[in-house]
Amino acid sequence: MSAAKHHAIAFGLFALLGVVVPLLNYWGLVADTTINLWGRYFCFAIVALGVDLIWGFTGILSLCQAFFFCLGGYAIGMHMLLKTGNESVYGSVLPDFMVWNQVEELPLFWEPFHSLPLTLLLGLLVPGAAAMAFGFLAFRSRIKGVYFAIITQALALAMWLMFLRNETMLGGTNGLTDFKTLLGFELSDPATKRGLYAVACVALLGAYYLCRFIVGSKLGKVLVAVRDGEHRLRFIGYQITHYKLFVFVVASALAGLGGMLYVPQTGIITPGRMDVQASIEIVVWTAVGGRATLVGAIVGAVLINLLYSFLTGAFPGTWLYFLGALFLGVVLFFPEGIVGVIERWRNKMATA
């Protein structure tokens, strides 16, 4: 199948999900909870696209993407709390958790989040800047492979511990919650939920085409070459650090975008979303769907979370074993992932 047909199918599918499904919800044929769940799945898929870009195409296993996801989530959460104003439990302009902790003045670093445009910008820039600072030190030192995975895991753990502390003025263990509105729209309103779902769908489409553009360009060929033979590129004069840093920043910004879209739909963001397990789960989504395919990242994120929603309800005591067995089965018997298996089968049928 040609690339043009792939793009046409992808666009048609996203149009179906982004337009038809909200209409079905409006007509009462699709439940509000379904709209809300799928909106979250789209947010997870955006993060998985970034992981596929950095791990699947570039060969860099990052285990701190959930941290960048939470940076975006906390950014939009701070904005929504500030807009709650006197509607909070204590009737204070300060968030409730600050009142609990006897904080009398809004911390300075909260001030920029009064503005939604600035919040959206910071939700992308802060994860990107954090990735640039951390990645520059790591890549300049030529840390790679399992060692890079370990230090990113350590970063996720350190940030998780820091965000748990009340002194950070970010809600501590409880995180940020009790959001009321976004842009003046009630978050509990079904129409708002449809709007957030549609925005998440459009954002996922944009993220997919951005990643597709990158991997289809000369830059994308260099990224694959970094994965397959980094030392050869160094030998012929390529500045590998720049390419690694670029893809790490892009993946982190995508994670921040996913976090900003996720929090208004769930109504809460806590440090639990940035722990090591959360980052490993994102890698699992990508591996199950199929590395270095982009579509596989989306399929894996949606499928695993669908299974999670079903299994936790049907088998509350053993659901984790089912997901573990699925992951082991894919890795052992279908290392190319679900999309890779489908592509192999289709190619086999075409040549038969």
C-alpha positions as CSV (number, residue, x, y, z in Angstrom):
1,M,0.0,0.0,0.0
2,S,1.4,3.4,-1.0
3,A,2.2,6.1,1.5
4,A,-0.6,8.3,0.1
5,K,-3.2,5.5,0.8
6,H,-1.8,5.1,4.3
7,H,-2.3,8.9,4.9
8,A,-5.8,8.8,3.4
9,I,-6.8,5.9,5.6
10,A,-5.3,7.5,8.7
11,F,-7.1,10.8,7.9
12,G,-10.4,9.1,7.3
13,L,-10.2,7.1,10.5
14,F,-9.4,10.2,12.6
15,A,-12.2,12.0,10.8
16,L,-14.6,9.2,11.8
17,L,-13.4,9.2,15.4
18,G,-13.3,13.0,15.7
19,V,-16.6,13.9,14.1
20,V,-18.9,10.9,14.0
21,V,-18.4,9.6,17.5
22,P,-19.1,13.0,19.2
23,L,-22.3,13.2,17.1
24,L,-23.3,9.7,18.2
25,N,-22.7,10.9,21.8
26,Y,-24.9,14.0,21.2
27,W,-27.7,11.7,19.9
28,G,-27.4,9.5,22.9
29,L,-26.0,6.5,21.1
30,V,-22.5,6.7,22.7
31,A,-22.2,7.1,26.5
32,D,-20.4,10.1,28.1
33,T,-18.1,7.7,29.9
34,T,-17.1,6.2,26.5
35,I,-16.2,9.6,25.1
36,N,-14.2,10.4,28.2
37,L,-12.3,7.1,28.1
38,W,-11.4,7.4,24.5
39,G,-10.3,11.0,24.9
40,R,-7.8,9.7,27.5
41,Y,-6.7,7.0,25.2
42,F,-5.9,9.5,22.5
43,C,-3.8,11.5,25.1
44,F,-1.8,8.3,25.9
45,A,-1.4,7.6,22.2
46,I,0.3,11.1,21.7
47,V,2.8,10.2,24.4
48,A,3.4,6.7,22.8
49,L,4.1,8.4,19.4
50,G,6.9,10.3,21.1
51,V,8.3,7.1,22.6
52,D,8.2,5.4,19.2
53,L,10.0,8.3,17.7
54,I,12.9,8.2,20.3
55,W,13.0,4.5,20.9
56,G,11.6,2.8,17.8
57,F,13.3,5.0,15.2
58,T,16.3,6.3,17.2
59,G,17.0,3.4,19.5
60,I,17.1,5.5,22.7
61,L,15.1,3.9,25.5
62,S,13.8,6.7,27.8
63,L,12.0,5.7,31.0
64,C,11.1,9.2,32.1
65,Q,8.4,10.2,29.6
66,A,5.7,9.9,32.2
67,F,7.5,12.7,34.0
68,F,7.3,15.0,31.0
69,F,3.6,14.0,30.6
70,C,3.0,15.2,34.2
71,L,4.8,18.4,33.6
72,G,2.2,19.3,30.9
73,G,-0.6,18.0,33.1
74,Y,0.5,20.0,36.1
75,A,0.7,23.1,33.9
76,I,-2.9,23.0,32.8
77,G,-4.0,21.8,36.3
78,M,-2.4,24.9,37.8
79,H,-4.3,27.1,35.3
80,M,-7.6,25.5,36.0
81,L,-7.2,25.8,39.8
82,L,-6.3,29.5,39.5
83,K,-9.5,30.0,37.5
84,T,-11.6,28.3,40.1
85,G,-11.1,31.3,42.3
86,N,-13.7,31.9,45.0
87,E,-15.7,28.8,43.9
88,S,-13.2,26.6,45.9
89,V,-14.1,24.8,49.1
90,Y,-12.7,27.6,51.3
91,G,-13.8,30.5,49.1
92,S,-10.2,31.6,48.7
93,V,-8.3,32.8,45.6
94,L,-5.6,30.3,46.6
95,P,-6.0,26.6,45.8
96,D,-7.5,24.6,48.6
97,F,-4.3,22.6,49.4
98,M,-2.5,25.9,49.9
99,V,-5.1,27.0,52.4
100,W,-4.7,23.6,54.2
101,N,-1.0,24.3,54.4
102,Q,-1.5,27.8,55.7
103,V,0.1,29.4,52.6
104,E,-0.9,33.1,52.6
105,E,0.4,34.2,49.2
106,L,0.5,32.5,45.8
107,P,4.0,31.3,45.0
108,L,5.7,33.3,42.3
109,F,6.1,30.3,39.9
110,W,2.3,30.0,39.8
111,E,1.7,33.5,38.4
112,P,2.3,32.7,34.7
113,F,-0.5,30.1,34.8
114,H,-3.2,32.7,35.1
115,S,-3.0,33.0,31.3
116,L,-4.2,30.1,29.2
117,P,-2.1,30.9,26.1
118,L,1.0,31.1,28.3
119,T,0.0,27.9,30.1
120,L,-0.3,26.1,26.8
121,L,3.1,27.4,25.8
122,L,4.7,26.5,29.1
123,G,3.1,23.0,28.9
124,L,5.3,22.4,25.9
125,L,8.3,24.4,26.7
126,V,8.9,23.2,30.2
127,P,9.1,19.5,29.3
128,G,11.1,20.4,26.3
129,A,13.5,22.5,28.3
130,A,13.9,19.9,31.0
131,A,14.6,17.3,28.3
132,M,17.1,19.6,26.7
133,A,19.0,20.2,29.9
134,F,19.0,16.5,30.9
135,G,19.7,15.2,27.4
136,F,22.5,17.6,26.8
137,L,24.4,16.3,29.8
138,A,23.7,12.7,29.1
139,F,24.3,12.7,25.3
140,R,27.4,14.9,25.6
141,S,28.8,12.2,28.0
142,R,27.9,9.6,25.3
143,I,25.7,7.7,27.7
144,K,23.6,5.3,25.7
145,G,21.8,1.9,25.8
146,V,20.9,0.5,29.1
147,Y,22.8,3.1,31.0
148,F,20.7,5.9,29.5
149,A,17.6,3.9,30.4
150,I,18.8,3.6,34.0
151,I,19.5,7.3,34.4
152,T,16.2,8.3,33.0
153,Q,14.6,5.9,35.4
154,A,16.5,7.5,38.2
155,L,15.3,11.0,37.0
156,A,11.7,9.8,37.0
157,L,12.1,8.4,40.5
158,A,13.8,11.6,41.8
159,M,11.1,13.8,40.3
160,W,8.3,11.6,41.7
161,L,9.9,11.9,45.2
162,M,10.2,15.6,44.8
163,F,6.6,16.1,43.7
164,L,5.4,14.1,46.7
165,R,6.6,16.8,49.0
166,N,4.2,19.5,50.1
167,E,7.1,22.0,50.0
168,T,6.9,22.0,46.2
169,M,3.5,23.8,46.4
170,L,2.0,21.4,43.9
171,G,-0.4,19.5,46.1
172,G,2.0,16.8,47.4
173,T,0.7,13.2,47.4
174,N,-2.8,14.3,46.5
175,G,-1.7,16.4,43.5
176,L,-4.0,18.9,41.9
177,T,-7.8,18.2,41.6
178,D,-11.2,19.7,42.0
179,F,-11.1,21.6,38.7
180,K,-14.3,23.4,37.7
181,T,-14.0,25.0,34.3
182,L,-11.7,25.5,31.3
183,L,-12.2,28.6,29.1
184,G,-15.4,29.1,31.1
185,F,-16.9,25.8,30.1
186,E,-18.0,23.4,32.9
187,L,-15.8,20.3,32.8
188,S,-18.8,18.2,33.9
189,D,-20.9,19.3,31.0
190,P,-21.3,16.6,28.3
191,A,-20.7,19.2,25.6
192,T,-17.4,20.1,27.2
193,K,-16.4,16.4,27.3
194,R,-17.2,16.1,23.6
195,G,-15.1,19.2,22.9
196,L,-12.1,17.8,24.8
197,Y,-12.5,14.5,23.0
198,A,-12.5,16.2,19.6
199,V,-9.4,18.4,20.6
200,A,-7.5,15.3,21.7
201,C,-8.4,13.5,18.5
202,V,-7.2,16.5,16.4
203,A,-4.0,16.7,18.5
204,L,-3.3,13.0,18.0
205,L,-3.7,13.5,14.2
206,G,-1.4,16.4,14.3
207,A,1.2,14.5,16.4
208,Y,1.0,11.6,14.0
209,Y,1.6,13.7,10.9
210,L,4.5,15.6,12.7
211,C,6.2,12.3,13.5
212,R,5.5,10.9,10.0
213,F,7.0,14.1,8.5
214,I,10.1,13.7,10.7
215,V,10.7,10.0,10.0
216,G,10.1,10.5,6.3
217,S,12.6,13.4,6.0
218,K,16.4,13.2,5.7
219,L,16.5,13.8,9.5
220,G,14.5,10.7,10.0
221,K,17.0,8.7,7.9
222,V,19.7,10.0,10.2
223,L,17.8,9.0,13.3
224,V,17.4,5.5,12.0
225,A,21.1,5.4,11.2
226,V,21.8,6.5,14.8
227,R,19.8,3.5,16.0
228,D,21.5,1.0,13.6
229,G,25.1,2.3,13.7
230,E,25.9,5.3,15.7
231,H,29.7,4.9,15.6
232,R,29.6,4.9,11.7
233,L,27.9,8.3,11.8
234,R,30.4,9.7,14.2
235,F,33.2,8.4,12.0
236,I,31.9,10.4,8.9
237,G,31.5,13.6,10.9
238,Y,27.8,13.7,12.1
239,Q,27.2,15.5,15.4
240,I,25.1,12.7,16.9
241,T,24.4,14.6,20.1
242,H,22.4,17.2,18.2
243,Y,20.2,14.6,16.6
244,K,19.6,12.7,19.8
245,L,18.8,15.9,21.7
246,F,16.4,17.0,19.0
247,V,14.3,13.8,19.1
248,F,14.4,13.7,22.9
249,V,13.0,17.2,23.1
250,V,10.3,16.5,20.5
251,A,9.2,13.3,22.3
252,S,9.1,15.2,25.6
253,A,7.1,18.0,24.2
254,L,4.6,15.5,22.8
255,A,4.4,13.9,26.3
256,G,3.7,17.4,27.7
257,L,0.9,17.9,25.1
258,G,-0.6,14.6,26.0
259,G,-0.6,15.6,29.7
260,M,-2.3,18.9,29.1
261,L,-5.1,17.2,27.2
262,Y,-5.4,14.4,29.7
263,V,-5.9,16.3,32.9
264,P,-9.1,18.2,32.0
265,Q,-10.7,14.9,31.1
266,T,-9.7,13.1,34.3
267,G,-10.0,16.0,36.7
268,I,-6.9,15.1,38.6
269,I,-3.1,14.9,38.3
270,T,-0.9,13.3,40.9
271,P,2.8,12.3,41.3
272,G,1.6,8.7,40.8
273,R,1.4,9.4,37.1
274,M,5.1,10.1,36.8
275,D,6.6,7.1,38.7
276,V,8.8,4.5,37.0
277,Q,5.9,2.1,36.4
278,A,4.0,4.7,34.4
279,S,7.0,5.3,32.1
280,I,7.5,1.5,31.6
281,E,3.8,1.2,30.7
282,I,4.3,3.7,27.9
283,V,7.2,1.6,26.5
284,V,5.0,-1.5,26.7
285,W,2.2,0.2,24.7
286,T,4.8,0.9,22.0
287,A,6.3,-2.5,22.0
288,V,3.0,-4.3,21.8
289,G,1.7,-2.1,19.0
290,G,4.9,-2.3,17.0
291,R,8.1,-0.3,17.2
292,A,9.2,2.0,14.4
293,T,5.7,2.1,12.8
294,L,4.0,5.1,14.5
295,V,0.6,3.5,13.9
296,G,1.7,0.7,16.2
297,A,2.2,3.2,19.0
298,I,-1.3,4.4,18.6
299,V,-2.7,0.9,18.4
300,G,-0.7,-0.3,21.4
301,A,-1.8,2.6,23.6
302,V,-5.4,2.3,22.7
303,L,-5.5,-1.5,22.9
304,I,-3.7,-1.9,26.2
305,N,-5.8,0.7,27.9
306,L,-9.0,-0.8,26.5
307,L,-7.9,-4.1,28.0
308,Y,-6.9,-2.4,31.2
309,S,-10.4,-0.9,31.5
310,F,-12.1,-4.3,30.8
311,L,-9.8,-6.5,32.9
312,T,-9.8,-4.4,36.0
313,G,-13.5,-4.6,36.1
314,A,-13.9,-8.3,35.1
315,F,-10.8,-9.6,36.9
316,P,-10.0,-7.1,39.7
317,G,-7.6,-9.5,41.4
318,T,-5.7,-11.0,38.4
319,W,-5.9,-8.4,35.7
320,L,-2.2,-7.6,35.9
321,Y,-1.3,-11.2,35.0
322,F,-3.3,-11.0,31.8
323,L,-1.5,-7.9,30.7
324,G,1.8,-9.4,31.7
325,A,1.1,-12.5,29.7
326,L,0.1,-10.4,26.7
327,F,3.3,-8.4,26.8
328,L,5.5,-11.5,27.2
329,G,3.6,-13.3,24.4
330,V,4.1,-10.4,22.0
331,V,7.8,-10.0,22.9
332,L,8.6,-13.7,22.6
333,F,6.5,-14.7,19.6
334,F,5.8,-11.4,17.7
335,P,8.7,-9.0,18.5
336,E,7.6,-6.8,15.6
337,G,4.4,-6.1,17.5
338,I,0.8,-6.2,16.3
339,V,1.1,-3.8,13.4
340,G,4.3,-5.6,12.3
341,V,2.5,-8.9,12.3
342,I,-0.3,-7.5,10.2
343,E,2.2,-6.0,7.7
344,R,4.1,-9.3,7.4
345,W,0.8,-11.2,6.8
346,R,-0.3,-8.6,4.2
347,N,3.0,-8.7,2.4
348,K,2.8,-12.5,2.4
349,M,-0.7,-12.5,1.0
350,A,0.4,-10.0,-1.7
351,T,3.2,-12.2,-2.9
352,A,1.2,-15.4,-2.8
